[in-house]
Amino acid sequence: MTIAPPASGTRLADLFEHGLDAPICLTWELTYACNLACAHCLSSSGRRDPRELSTAEAKAVIDELEAMQVFYVNIGGGEPTVRADFWELLDYATSHHVGVKFSTNGVRITPRAARRLAADDYVDVQISLDGATAEVNDAVRGPGSYDTAIRAMRNLADAGMTNFKLSVVCTRHNIAQLDAFKALADRYGAQLRLTRLRPSGRGADVWDELHVTQAQQRELYDWLVAHGEDVLTGDSFFHLSAYGQALPGLNLCGAGRVVCLVDPVGDVYACPFAIHDEFLAGNVRDPGGFAGVWRGSELFRSLREPQTGGACASCAFYDSCKGGCMAAKFFTGLPLDGPDPECVQGHGQKLLAGRPEDRAGIPRPAADHSHRTAPTRRAPVPVTLGRRRPEPGRPPVSACAQDPLADWEQQRCR
């Protein structure tokens, strides 16, 4: 994919707003299987879906991405490394000129795996951690998950991998730890990446109690401005640009324009944070494959049309924030053409206050893959490194295996 330079006086963001013939990058959730049950998991992960794309189907998608000249793919889940073919798919992508960034809780980043990753220039790793201390992190991600992430970062640093990412979802309980997160990243030679808490997946259940307060939003904005290019945000916080100075990045919603999501069963959604039929554009198994969905979907075409701004158009800050996050509005029950629920001018708060107490009529995520054994959707589960060997004559992991780490002994980085 080639991007022509914008005409004089045209911002790159304006060009991207109308969409490209291929995404700059896409998020690909390889599996819903996960050894954790994070309270805010945007895909409600835990159990495998038996309809997951096969290895051959996944490679066919990579072939399409190569042909479309997609720069890189963000691989996530679930926990992507628990797929038995994860390393095979990673190697296939990088050997076909598709760079890979993958997010992991670190459970399989052994010293051996770390050395393998450090040797590949086309791979980037993001270690997820949502508290600079075990107390804050484990309350959201589950007991033991802090130690697992720290061990993974230590293994990557010892292997000589530099500039891997420490990825943090900002909540009202960790905003006070921003400096500590930066120090932690610096200690291991990592780069800090901050992302916004969205009310998606299980996050819809905890968003009201975990999302940052109005005062914390200003604190976060000032901190991001002060740290500039040293911290990545992935355009998570473009709604904060209404405070004044634009943050680094495109500062716009790229859903269906420059980014999208492919889920484990091949469904293509406009936004990684909006797994719902309302934003379903097609499936890579359809005739035409992924390229056919990206270039022919009516949903994507509509998203690439000029946006009026709706109720936000008259706001003096609309050009800065573009009305905020589509997914955040949708899953909090606010109109898509209205203000972001975390609008820094307070317009979203007024609408949130008017919602029914029982949240009736507010959309729910498309599916819940949470561990059936979890007492509640909000209850975290401990990190366990099960070393159970498969029974003779049986495949290491069935399509619906409850324990995502059942094949740990055989499938740990070969």
C-alpha positions, 0 to 999 in steps of 0.5 A: 500500500502506498500513501500519496502525500497530501496536497498543500494545505491538506492534513494527513488526518483529512486524507485518512478520514475518507478511508484508504484502499487498505488499512494501515494496520488491523487488529486481529484477535487470534483466539478468545482463549485466555488464562485470565479473566480481566474485569475489563476485557474488551472481547469477554475472552476466556474460552476458545470458540470452536469456529476459530480460523484454521491455520490454513485460513489464517495464512490465507488472510496473511497472504491477502494482507501482504498483497494489500501492502498492509504495514503491520497487524496487531495480534491479540485475543484472548491470549494469542500465545496459547494458540498451538500455531501462534509461532507458526503464524507469527513466522509466516506473517513476518516472512510475508512482509507483514510486521507483527505487534502482539499483546500478551499477558506474558504467560508464555514469554519464557527466556527461550521465547524472549530470545526468539522474539528478540532475534526478529526485527519485524516483531514487536511485543506489548506486555499488558499491565494495569497497575504499577503495583501488584495490588492495583494490577491484580485487582483487575487482571487477577492474582499473580498476573503482575508477577507474570508480566514483570517476569516476561519483561525481565526475560525480554530485557535479558534477551536484548529486546529493546523498545518492546511495549508496556501496555496500560489501560488507564483506570481511575485506580492507576492514573496516580501511577503514571510516573511509576509506569514510566519508571517501570518501562524505563527499567526494562528498556521498554516504551510505555503505551497508554490506552483508554478504558472502553465500555466493551466486552466485560468492560461494559460491566465495570466502566462506570466504576473504573473509568477515569474521573473528569479531574483525572482526565485533565491530569492525564492530558497534562501528563501526556502533553509533558511526555510528548513522543516518549509515550504511545497512545494509539490515538486512544485519547483524541477526545482529550484534544478539546483541552487545547493542544492536540496530542501526538497521532492522527486524533481521529476515529479510524474505524473502517477508514484506516483500521478494523478488527478481525475476530477469531472466527473471521468476522470483520468489525469496523472497530476493535472496541465495537464487537457488535452486529451493528459494526459487523462488515463481513467475514474473511470466509466470504467470497472476496475474502478480507479485501472484499470486505474492506473495499466493498462493505456498505458499513465501511463505505458509510463510515468513509462519508463526510461526517456532519458531527451531529449534536457536536458540530456546533461545539468550538472544539469539534475539530479537535475531538471529532465527537470522540469514540464511537464505541464508547458512545455505543456501549454507554447508550449514547447517540453516535452523533452525540458527545463522547461519554468522557467529553471534557466539556461535560456534555457526555456526563449530562447524557449519562446522568439521564440513562435508566438505572437498570441500563435497559436498552443499552447495547450489549457485546455480541458474545461472552466467552468468559470462563464458565467456572468464574463465579461472576463476570467480574471475578478474576481468575488466578494465573496458572501454568498448568503442565498437564500432558495430553492423554495418549492418542488425543490432540493436545487441545480440543477446540473447546478446551476449558484450560487454554494452557492444557498444551503448555508442555508441548507447545511452549516455544519450540 
